[in-house]
Amino acid sequence: MTDTDGIIKDFIDTATPVGDSVKSISNVKPQQTQETGRDGLMNFKPQAVANDPREPISLTPNPLADLPEFPIDALPPILQSAAKEIARFCKVPIESGATISLSMAATAIGKKARIAERPGLYHWPALFFSLIAKSGERKSPPFKLLQRPFTEFIDGGQTEYQEAKALHEQSKRVIAGRRNKLAKDAENATSPEERRRLMDEMTLLTREHVPPPRPLRRFTSDFTEPMLYRMMDESGGEFAIQSGEGRTVYDVILGKHSGDGRTGDGMILAGISGDTITRDRIGSADSGGEERREILSPCLNVCIMIQQDKHLQLASNPSLRISGAIGRIFPVWLPSLVGTRLEEENEAGLQDAELAGYENALKFLLNAKVQNPHLVTLQGEAKEARRWFHNDYEIRMKEGGELDDVADITSKFCTQTTKLALVLHLLKKPEVLTENESALDAETWYQAERLGQYYLAHATATQRFADDGTEKEAARRLWKWLKKEVNEGRNKAFTSQDFQQRSARPRPKAKELATILETLIEHRLIFERYESDNTKRPVYVVNKVAVERDL
């Protein structure tokens, strides 16, 4: 950019701040000490640097830049095999199959088992996983393959289900006929005693009612809030939301259909927490009149794929953070494999044997008949390990602690980890489900800890990234490009046109660019200059010190 070389000089050696920008004033020199170097910055004493208007301030690192790898060896062997085969065949990150299979197992368990985190504090295996990925990352295939035990459960139970449904319908017709006759007889009763007797008979008829069979399908991918309530109610309070495209789910949570700026997380939050869900409506004659219903101690599992922008929209919603909804979500940022998913010559197809252990365990869990929920307790080393685990993270949440800013998420972490432990326990020993009670061993607890810590790392990084705002990430991206341009000797000063036409993709639009430039100027990474007082369009000069320090 030869037209601006005359005003660049040595980047900033004639710059001083004026308002929100920096203009060239040739007779102004930076405040120096006896240790100042030729550039007027590099050797400033700390006390001088602290107040110098040209001392660059580093952009905070991207919290998502250093996420941990998934601890695949913390999973039971049957899930390890399934996750690896899903990753190989579908060419997706191993985190995808691993997390989906955990959610599928939790759904299969449902309300057949609960765990005592402490005596008196019980939980169903209700978990919310959000797998975050860009478009084109093959979201649906892993769901379809890992749902096969549920598909077989539905197909295999159709005959019995239809017979039970027919018996229920027949029962309704018979009882309705008898009630109508009794009601007519009561109208024609010759005495109060006879009328009372007939009314009592009508009341007793309800005991002969054959209840409807529970639906075989245990999950939905698209729903409205009233329909979700109905499906959960018909399924005894246990249900799941599973989808390779979760935008509609997030729309419900964000309150797209709620109106008045309200969020729609109430029912889902209650389903994850196990809190009673009530439905009390006055209604009209057309809608069936008054309705008073409740779902006691629900168990709702959620596992969805979602694009990055939609999850950050949810994570940035203050109402959802206050309600505790965000704190109950385990987000997973899936690494992109686009461009590396190459097929080998004579590559093997899906190896069903690698999925057999996972599928057999889920079939057992789905078909198991239990009169009362199986109880899993923590004893001995597992009990003490959980206590230390809880206390460790409680201390980290104190004011000024490393997790102080994400205490709302961390405070729910121990409970979510305990739920993970329940799922691992029953995947390793599904046969105990037919017993009244079993104890969780220490090894399984430590495995749950590792998984929980992985998900917590993603959850806290996600929230911090959302708190930074997308503008900060866009500023990081443009600053990275600017440093490369300067280091490779191409430019020292830039125009807005350069940023919009030549910078790294996605390139900022005019409105976004203004915010990005403001951020970079506030951090003294670039300075705004004008060739003269009559120049309307500025150029942006990179702070040489910031480049040399690789900020």
C-alpha positions as CSV (number, residue, x, y, z in Angstrom):
1,M,0.0,0.0,0.0
2,T,2.5,2.6,-1.2
3,D,0.0,5.5,-0.9
4,T,0.0,5.2,2.9
5,D,3.7,4.5,3.4
6,G,4.4,8.1,4.0
7,I,2.3,8.2,7.1
8,I,3.2,4.8,8.5
9,K,6.8,5.7,9.5
10,D,7.8,3.1,12.0
11,F,4.2,2.0,12.9
12,I,3.6,4.0,16.0
13,D,6.6,6.2,16.8
14,T,4.6,9.4,16.1
15,A,1.2,8.3,17.4
16,T,-0.8,9.7,20.2
17,P,-4.4,9.1,21.1
18,V,-7.1,11.6,20.2
19,G,-10.6,10.6,21.4
20,D,-11.2,7.0,20.3
21,S,-8.6,7.1,17.6
22,V,-5.0,7.9,17.0
23,K,-3.8,10.6,14.7
24,S,-0.4,11.5,13.4
25,I,1.2,14.4,15.2
26,S,4.8,14.6,14.2
27,N,6.1,16.7,17.1
28,V,4.7,14.4,19.8
29,K,7.0,11.7,21.1
30,P,6.2,8.9,23.6
31,Q,7.1,9.4,27.2
32,Q,10.5,7.8,27.7
33,T,12.8,6.7,30.5
34,Q,16.5,6.2,30.4
35,E,15.9,2.6,29.4
36,T,13.7,3.4,26.4
37,G,14.8,1.7,23.1
38,R,14.8,3.2,19.7
39,D,11.1,2.3,19.1
40,G,10.0,4.1,22.2
41,L,8.2,1.1,23.6
42,M,10.2,-2.1,23.9
43,N,12.3,-1.1,26.9
44,F,9.8,1.0,28.9
45,K,10.0,0.4,32.6
46,P,6.8,-1.2,33.9
47,Q,5.5,2.0,35.6
48,A,5.9,3.9,32.4
49,V,4.3,1.2,30.3
50,A,1.2,0.9,32.5
51,N,0.0,4.4,31.6
52,D,1.3,4.6,28.0
53,P,-1.6,5.0,25.5
54,R,0.3,2.8,23.0
55,E,1.0,-0.2,25.2
56,P,-1.0,-3.1,23.6
57,I,-3.5,-5.1,25.6
58,S,-3.8,-8.7,24.6
59,L,-7.1,-10.1,23.5
60,T,-8.3,-12.8,25.9
61,P,-7.5,-16.2,24.5
62,N,-10.4,-18.1,22.8
63,P,-11.8,-20.3,25.6
64,L,-12.6,-23.0,23.0
65,A,-9.1,-23.1,21.6
66,D,-7.8,-25.7,24.1
67,L,-10.5,-28.2,24.9
68,P,-9.6,-31.6,26.2
69,E,-9.8,-34.8,24.2
70,F,-12.7,-37.2,24.8
71,P,-11.6,-39.8,27.4
72,I,-12.8,-42.8,25.4
73,D,-11.2,-45.3,27.8
74,A,-13.6,-44.0,30.5
75,L,-16.5,-45.7,28.7
76,P,-17.5,-49.4,29.2
77,P,-15.9,-51.6,26.5
78,I,-19.2,-52.1,24.7
79,L,-19.6,-48.3,24.3
80,Q,-15.9,-47.9,23.3
81,S,-16.4,-50.5,20.5
82,A,-19.6,-48.9,19.3
83,A,-18.2,-45.3,19.3
84,K,-15.1,-46.3,17.4
85,E,-17.1,-48.2,14.8
86,I,-19.5,-45.3,14.4
87,A,-16.6,-42.9,14.0
88,R,-14.9,-45.2,11.4
89,F,-18.0,-46.0,9.3
90,C,-19.7,-42.6,9.5
91,K,-16.4,-40.7,9.5
92,V,-17.4,-38.5,12.4
93,P,-15.5,-37.5,15.6
94,I,-15.5,-40.3,18.2
95,E,-17.1,-37.8,20.6
96,S,-20.2,-38.0,18.5
97,G,-21.0,-41.7,18.8
98,A,-19.7,-41.9,22.4
99,T,-22.1,-39.1,23.6
100,I,-25.1,-40.3,21.6
101,S,-24.7,-43.8,22.9
102,L,-24.6,-42.5,26.5
103,S,-27.8,-40.7,25.9
104,M,-29.4,-43.7,24.3
105,A,-28.5,-45.8,27.3
106,A,-29.9,-43.3,29.7
107,T,-33.1,-43.2,27.7
108,A,-33.3,-47.1,27.7
109,I,-32.9,-47.1,31.5
110,G,-35.5,-44.3,32.1
111,K,-37.4,-44.7,35.3
112,K,-36.3,-48.3,35.8
113,A,-33.4,-47.2,38.0
114,R,-32.3,-44.3,40.1
115,I,-29.2,-43.4,42.0
116,A,-28.7,-42.0,45.5
117,E,-26.2,-39.2,45.3
118,R,-26.6,-39.0,49.1
119,P,-29.1,-40.6,51.3
120,G,-32.4,-38.8,50.5
121,L,-31.1,-37.2,47.3
122,Y,-32.2,-39.4,44.3
123,H,-31.8,-39.0,40.6
124,W,-33.1,-40.6,37.4
125,P,-30.6,-40.8,34.5
126,A,-31.9,-37.6,32.9
127,L,-29.2,-35.8,30.9
128,F,-29.1,-33.1,28.3
129,F,-26.3,-33.3,25.6
130,S,-25.8,-30.8,22.8
131,L,-23.3,-31.8,20.1
132,I,-22.2,-28.6,18.5
133,A,-21.1,-28.8,14.8
134,K,-21.1,-26.9,11.6
135,S,-23.3,-27.7,8.7
136,G,-22.1,-30.6,6.6
137,E,-20.6,-32.5,9.6
138,R,-22.8,-35.7,9.2
139,K,-25.1,-35.2,12.1
140,S,-27.9,-37.7,11.3
141,P,-26.1,-41.0,10.5
142,P,-24.8,-41.7,14.0
143,F,-28.3,-41.1,15.5
144,K,-29.9,-43.5,13.0
145,L,-27.4,-46.3,13.7
146,L,-27.4,-45.9,17.5
147,Q,-31.2,-45.8,17.6
148,R,-31.5,-49.4,16.1
149,P,-32.2,-51.0,19.5
150,F,-35.2,-48.7,19.9
151,T,-36.4,-49.4,16.4
152,E,-36.3,-53.1,17.0
153,F,-38.0,-52.6,20.4
154,I,-40.9,-50.8,18.6
155,D,-41.2,-53.3,15.8
156,G,-40.9,-56.3,18.1
157,G,-43.6,-55.0,20.5
158,Q,-46.2,-54.0,17.9
159,T,-48.4,-57.2,18.1
160,E,-48.6,-57.1,21.9
161,Y,-49.1,-53.3,21.9
162,Q,-52.0,-53.5,19.3
163,E,-53.7,-56.3,21.4
164,A,-53.4,-54.2,24.6
165,K,-54.7,-51.1,22.7
166,A,-57.7,-53.1,21.4
167,L,-58.5,-54.4,24.9
168,H,-58.4,-50.8,26.2
169,E,-60.7,-49.5,23.5
170,Q,-63.1,-52.4,24.1
171,S,-63.1,-51.7,27.8
172,K,-63.9,-48.0,27.2
173,R,-66.9,-48.9,25.0
174,V,-68.3,-51.4,27.5
175,I,-67.9,-49.1,30.4
176,A,-69.4,-46.2,28.5
177,G,-72.4,-48.3,27.7
178,R,-72.9,-49.4,31.3
179,R,-72.4,-45.8,32.5
180,N,-75.1,-44.5,30.1
181,K,-77.5,-47.2,31.3
182,L,-76.9,-46.5,34.9
183,A,-77.2,-42.8,34.4
184,K,-80.6,-43.3,32.7
185,D,-81.7,-45.6,35.5
186,A,-80.6,-43.0,38.1
187,E,-82.8,-40.4,36.4
188,N,-85.8,-42.7,36.6
189,A,-85.1,-43.9,40.2
190,T,-88.1,-44.0,42.5
191,S,-86.2,-43.2,45.7
192,P,-83.1,-41.3,46.8
193,E,-81.6,-44.6,48.1
194,E,-81.9,-46.2,44.7
195,R,-80.5,-43.2,43.0
196,R,-77.5,-43.2,45.4
197,R,-76.9,-46.9,44.8
198,L,-76.9,-46.4,41.0
199,M,-74.5,-43.4,41.3
200,D,-72.1,-45.5,43.5
201,E,-72.2,-48.2,40.8
202,M,-71.2,-45.6,38.2
203,T,-68.2,-44.6,40.4
204,L,-67.1,-48.2,40.8
205,L,-67.0,-48.7,37.1
206,T,-63.8,-46.7,36.9
207,R,-62.0,-49.5,38.7
208,E,-62.8,-51.8,35.9
209,H,-61.2,-49.6,33.4
210,V,-58.4,-51.2,31.4
211,P,-55.6,-48.6,31.2
212,P,-54.1,-47.8,27.8
213,P,-50.8,-49.5,26.9
214,R,-47.6,-47.4,27.1
215,P,-46.5,-46.2,23.7
216,L,-43.5,-48.1,22.4
217,R,-41.8,-45.1,21.0
218,R,-39.6,-43.5,23.7
219,F,-38.3,-40.4,21.8
220,T,-39.3,-37.5,19.5
221,S,-37.3,-35.3,17.2
222,D,-39.8,-32.5,16.7
223,F,-42.6,-31.4,19.0
224,T,-44.6,-28.6,20.5
225,E,-44.7,-28.1,24.3
226,P,-48.3,-29.4,24.8
227,M,-47.5,-32.5,22.7
228,L,-44.3,-33.1,24.6
229,Y,-46.4,-33.1,27.9
230,R,-48.8,-35.5,26.4
231,M,-46.1,-37.9,25.2
232,M,-44.3,-37.8,28.6
233,D,-47.6,-38.4,30.4
234,E,-48.6,-41.4,28.2
235,S,-45.1,-42.9,28.8
236,G,-45.3,-42.7,32.6
237,G,-43.1,-39.5,32.7
238,E,-40.1,-40.9,30.9
239,F,-39.2,-39.8,27.4
240,A,-36.4,-38.4,25.3
241,I,-35.7,-35.8,22.6
242,Q,-33.2,-37.1,20.1
243,S,-32.4,-35.3,16.9
244,G,-29.6,-34.7,14.4
245,E,-31.1,-31.3,13.8
246,G,-31.8,-29.5,17.0
247,R,-32.7,-26.0,15.9
248,T,-36.4,-26.6,16.5
249,V,-35.6,-27.9,20.0
250,Y,-33.6,-24.7,20.8
251,D,-36.4,-22.6,19.3
252,V,-38.8,-24.1,21.9
253,I,-36.3,-23.4,24.7
254,L,-35.6,-19.9,23.5
255,G,-39.4,-19.2,23.6
256,K,-40.0,-18.8,19.9
257,H,-43.6,-20.0,20.3
258,S,-44.1,-18.7,23.9
259,G,-44.8,-15.1,23.2
260,D,-44.3,-12.0,25.5
261,G,-40.5,-12.6,25.5
262,R,-40.8,-15.7,27.7
263,T,-38.5,-18.7,27.3
264,G,-39.9,-22.2,26.9
265,D,-37.5,-24.1,29.0
266,G,-39.8,-24.9,31.9
267,M,-41.0,-28.4,30.9
268,I,-37.6,-29.5,29.6
269,L,-35.9,-28.1,32.7
270,A,-38.4,-30.0,35.0
271,G,-37.9,-33.2,33.0
272,I,-34.2,-33.1,33.5
273,S,-34.4,-32.1,37.1
274,G,-37.2,-34.6,38.0
275,D,-39.5,-31.9,39.2
276,T,-43.3,-32.5,39.1
277,I,-44.9,-31.0,36.0
278,T,-48.5,-29.8,36.4
279,R,-51.0,-28.9,33.8
280,D,-54.1,-27.0,35.1
281,R,-56.3,-25.4,32.4
282,I,-59.8,-24.0,32.6
283,G,-60.4,-24.8,28.9
284,S,-63.7,-24.6,27.0
285,A,-66.3,-27.0,25.9
286,D,-64.6,-27.4,22.5
287,S,-61.2,-28.1,24.1
288,G,-62.6,-30.7,26.5
289,G,-63.2,-28.4,29.5
290,E,-61.3,-28.2,32.7
291,E,-58.0,-30.1,32.9
292,R,-56.0,-31.0,36.0
293,R,-53.1,-33.3,35.4
294,E,-49.6,-33.9,36.7
295,I,-46.4,-35.8,35.8
296,L,-44.8,-36.9,39.1
297,S,-41.0,-37.2,39.1
298,P,-40.4,-37.1,35.3
299,C,-37.3,-38.3,33.5
300,L,-36.5,-36.6,30.3
301,N,-33.3,-37.2,28.2
302,V,-32.2,-34.8,25.5
303,C,-29.5,-35.4,22.9
304,I,-29.3,-33.2,19.8
305,M,-26.9,-31.9,17.2
306,I,-26.9,-28.1,16.9
307,Q,-25.1,-25.5,14.9
308,Q,-22.6,-23.2,16.6
309,D,-24.6,-20.0,16.1
310,K,-27.8,-21.4,17.6
311,H,-26.0,-22.8,20.7
312,L,-24.3,-19.4,21.3
313,Q,-27.6,-17.7,21.0
314,L,-28.9,-19.9,23.8
315,A,-25.8,-19.6,25.9
316,S,-26.0,-15.8,25.7
317,N,-29.6,-15.7,26.9
318,P,-29.6,-14.3,30.5
319,S,-33.0,-15.7,31.4
320,L,-31.9,-19.2,30.6
321,R,-28.8,-18.8,32.6
322,I,-30.8,-17.6,35.6
323,S,-33.3,-20.4,35.3
324,G,-30.6,-23.0,35.5
325,A,-31.3,-24.4,32.0
326,I,-27.9,-23.6,30.6
327,G,-26.2,-25.2,33.7
328,R,-27.9,-28.5,33.0
329,I,-26.6,-28.8,29.4
330,F,-23.5,-30.8,28.6
331,P,-22.3,-29.1,25.3
332,V,-19.7,-30.9,23.1
333,W,-17.8,-29.0,20.5
334,L,-17.1,-31.5,17.8
335,P,-13.9,-31.1,15.8
336,S,-14.5,-30.7,12.1
337,L,-13.5,-33.5,9.8
338,V,-14.5,-31.9,6.6
339,G,-11.8,-32.4,4.0
340,T,-10.4,-35.5,5.7
341,R,-13.3,-38.0,5.3
342,L,-11.6,-39.9,2.5
343,E,-12.8,-43.4,1.6
344,E,-10.2,-46.1,1.3
345,E,-10.2,-48.6,-1.6
346,N,-12.2,-51.8,-0.6
347,E,-13.1,-50.1,2.7
348,A,-15.1,-52.4,5.0
349,G,-18.8,-51.7,5.5
350,L,-20.5,-51.4,8.9
351,Q,-19.2,-54.0,11.3
352,D,-22.3,-55.1,13.2
353,A,-20.2,-57.2,15.6
354,E,-18.7,-54.0,17.0
355,L,-22.1,-52.7,17.8
356,A,-23.5,-56.0,19.2
357,G,-22.5,-55.4,22.8
358,Y,-24.0,-52.0,22.9
359,E,-27.2,-53.1,21.2
360,N,-27.6,-56.2,23.4
361,A,-27.3,-54.1,26.6
362,L,-29.9,-51.6,25.4
363,K,-32.3,-54.3,24.4
364,F,-32.0,-55.8,27.8
365,L,-32.6,-52.5,29.5
366,L,-35.6,-51.7,27.2
367,N,-37.2,-55.1,27.8
368,A,-36.5,-55.5,31.5
369,K,-39.6,-55.6,33.7
370,V,-39.3,-54.0,37.1
371,Q,-42.0,-53.5,39.7
372,N,-40.1,-50.8,41.6
373,P,-37.2,-48.7,40.4
374,H,-33.8,-50.3,41.0
375,L,-31.7,-48.3,43.5
376,V,-28.0,-47.7,43.0
377,T,-26.1,-46.5,46.0
378,L,-22.5,-45.2,46.6
379,Q,-20.7,-47.1,49.3
380,G,-17.1,-47.1,50.6
381,E,-14.5,-45.6,48.4
382,A,-17.0,-44.5,45.8
383,K,-19.0,-42.6,48.4
384,E,-15.9,-40.9,49.8
385,A,-14.6,-40.1,46.3
386,R,-17.9,-38.4,45.4
387,R,-17.7,-36.3,48.6
388,W,-14.1,-35.2,47.8
389,F,-15.2,-34.5,44.2
390,H,-18.1,-32.3,45.3
391,N,-16.0,-30.4,47.9
392,D,-13.1,-29.8,45.4
393,Y,-15.4,-28.1,42.9
394,E,-17.3,-26.2,45.6
395,I,-14.1,-24.6,46.7
396,R,-13.2,-23.6,43.1
397,M,-16.6,-21.8,42.9
398,K,-15.9,-19.4,45.8
399,E,-15.6,-15.7,45.1
400,G,-12.3,-15.1,43.2
401,G,-11.9,-18.8,42.5
402,E,-11.1,-20.3,39.1
403,L,-14.8,-21.2,38.5
404,D,-16.4,-18.2,40.2
405,D,-17.7,-16.8,36.8
406,V,-19.3,-20.1,35.9
407,A,-20.6,-21.2,39.3
408,D,-24.1,-21.6,38.0
409,I,-22.8,-24.4,35.7
410,T,-20.4,-25.9,38.1
411,S,-22.9,-26.1,40.9
412,K,-24.9,-28.7,39.0
413,F,-21.8,-30.6,37.9
414,C,-21.6,-33.2,40.7
415,T,-25.2,-34.2,40.2
416,Q,-24.8,-34.6,36.5
417,T,-21.7,-36.7,37.0
418,T,-23.6,-38.9,39.5
419,K,-26.2,-39.5,36.8
420,L,-23.4,-40.5,34.4
421,A,-22.2,-42.9,37.0
422,L,-25.6,-44.6,37.1
423,V,-25.6,-45.0,33.3
424,L,-22.1,-46.5,33.3
425,H,-23.0,-48.8,36.2
426,L,-26.0,-50.3,34.3
427,L,-24.1,-50.6,31.0
428,K,-21.4,-52.6,32.8
429,K,-23.9,-54.7,34.8
430,P,-27.3,-54.5,33.1
431,E,-28.5,-57.7,34.8
432,V,-28.6,-56.0,38.3
433,L,-31.7,-54.1,37.0
434,T,-33.9,-57.0,38.0
435,E,-32.7,-56.8,41.6
436,N,-33.8,-54.3,44.2
437,E,-30.5,-52.6,44.8
438,S,-26.8,-52.6,43.9
439,A,-23.7,-50.6,44.9
440,L,-21.6,-48.5,42.5
441,D,-17.9,-49.4,42.6
442,A,-15.1,-46.9,42.9
443,E,-13.8,-47.7,39.4
444,T,-17.1,-46.7,37.8
445,W,-17.2,-43.5,39.9
446,Y,-13.8,-42.5,38.7
447,Q,-14.7,-43.1,35.1
448,A,-17.8,-41.0,35.6
449,E,-15.6,-38.3,37.0
450,R,-13.4,-38.2,33.9
451,L,-16.4,-38.0,31.6
452,G,-18.0,-35.3,33.8
453,Q,-14.8,-33.2,33.8
454,Y,-14.6,-33.5,30.0
455,Y,-18.2,-32.2,29.7
456,L,-17.6,-29.5,32.3
457,A,-14.6,-28.2,30.4
458,H,-16.7,-27.8,27.3
459,A,-19.6,-26.2,29.3
460,T,-17.4,-23.6,31.0
461,A,-15.5,-22.8,27.9
462,T,-18.7,-22.4,25.9
463,Q,-20.2,-20.0,28.5
464,R,-17.0,-17.9,28.6
465,F,-16.9,-17.8,24.9
466,A,-20.6,-16.7,24.8
467,D,-19.9,-14.1,27.5
468,D,-17.1,-12.7,25.3
469,G,-19.5,-12.2,22.5
470,T,-19.1,-13.2,18.8
471,E,-17.5,-9.8,18.2
472,K,-14.4,-10.7,20.3
473,E,-13.9,-13.9,18.3
474,A,-14.2,-12.0,15.0
475,A,-11.6,-9.5,16.4
476,R,-9.3,-12.4,17.2
477,R,-9.7,-13.8,13.6
478,L,-9.0,-10.4,12.0
479,W,-6.0,-9.8,14.3
480,K,-4.5,-13.2,13.4
481,W,-4.7,-12.2,9.7
482,L,-3.2,-8.8,10.4
483,K,-0.2,-10.3,12.2
484,K,0.3,-12.7,9.3
485,E,0.2,-9.9,6.7
486,V,2.8,-7.8,8.7
487,N,5.1,-10.8,9.5
488,E,5.2,-11.7,5.8
489,G,6.0,-8.2,4.9
490,R,3.0,-7.5,2.7
491,N,1.4,-4.5,4.6
492,K,1.8,-2.3,7.5
493,A,-1.4,-0.3,7.1
494,F,-4.8,-1.2,6.0
495,T,-8.1,0.2,4.9
496,S,-11.7,-0.9,5.6
497,Q,-11.8,-2.2,2.0
498,D,-8.8,-4.4,2.7
499,F,-10.6,-6.0,5.6
500,Q,-13.8,-6.6,3.7
501,Q,-12.2,-7.9,0.5
502,R,-8.9,-9.5,1.5
503,S,-9.0,-10.7,5.1
504,A,-9.6,-14.3,6.2
505,R,-13.0,-15.7,5.6
506,P,-15.7,-15.2,6.7
507,R,-15.0,-11.6,6.0
508,P,-16.8,-9.0,8.1
509,K,-19.7,-6.8,6.8
510,A,-19.6,-3.1,7.3
511,K,-21.6,-3.0,10.6
512,E,-19.6,-5.9,12.1
513,L,-16.3,-4.5,11.0
514,A,-17.0,-1.2,12.9
515,T,-17.4,-3.2,16.1
516,I,-14.3,-5.3,15.4
517,L,-12.1,-2.3,14.7
518,E,-13.4,-0.6,17.8
519,T,-12.3,-3.7,19.8
520,L,-8.8,-3.8,18.2
521,I,-8.3,0.0,18.8
522,E,-9.4,-0.3,22.4
523,H,-6.8,-3.0,22.9
524,R,-4.2,-0.8,21.1
525,L,-3.5,-3.5,18.6
526,I,-4.1,-1.1,15.7
527,F,-4.3,2.7,15.5
528,E,-6.6,4.8,13.3
529,R,-4.8,7.5,11.2
530,Y,-5.7,10.1,8.7
531,E,-3.3,11.5,6.0
532,S,-4.7,15.0,6.6
533,D,-7.6,16.8,8.3
534,N,-9.5,16.6,5.0
535,T,-9.2,12.8,4.6
536,K,-12.5,11.2,5.4
537,R,-11.4,7.6,5.2
538,P,-8.8,6.4,7.7
539,V,-6.1,3.8,7.4
540,Y,-5.4,1.4,10.3
541,V,-1.8,0.9,11.3
542,V,-0.8,-2.2,13.2
543,N,1.0,-1.8,16.5
544,K,4.5,-3.1,15.9
545,V,5.0,-4.0,19.6
546,A,1.9,-6.2,19.6
547,V,3.2,-8.1,16.6
548,E,6.6,-8.6,18.0
549,R,5.1,-9.9,21.2
550,D,2.8,-12.1,19.3
551,L,-0.2,-11.0,21.3
